[in-house]
Amino acid sequence: MGRNLDNRVEIACPIYDESVKKEILDTLDICWNDNVKAREICSEQLNLYVKQDDSPIRSQFVTYDYYKNQL
């Protein structure tokens, strides 16, 4: 699937609620630690997988478990 890097809109807003801020930071932390599906995007657009020697962390599954445990 191609990426829409030229014609898109990005927005930002302050997060005042501390619990919402924590949830967002937790979710980002999970994504940054992904070493199964994460890719490094370079100017040549090689999009190589980020591989680490650590135990596998797939952010999609970890995020699902995170929110499932919030219920």
Residue pairs with C-beta under 8 A, 6 or more apart in sequence:
15 21
15 24
26 66
27 63
27 66
30 57
30 59
30 62
30 63
30 66
31 38
31 59
31 63
33 57
33 59
33 62
34 50
34 57
34 58
34 59
34 62
35 50
35 51
35 52
35 54
35 56
35 57
36 56
36 57
36 58
36 59
37 49
37 58
37 59
37 60
38 49
38 50
38 59
39 47
39 48
39 49
39 50
40 47
40 48
40 49
40 50
41 47
42 48
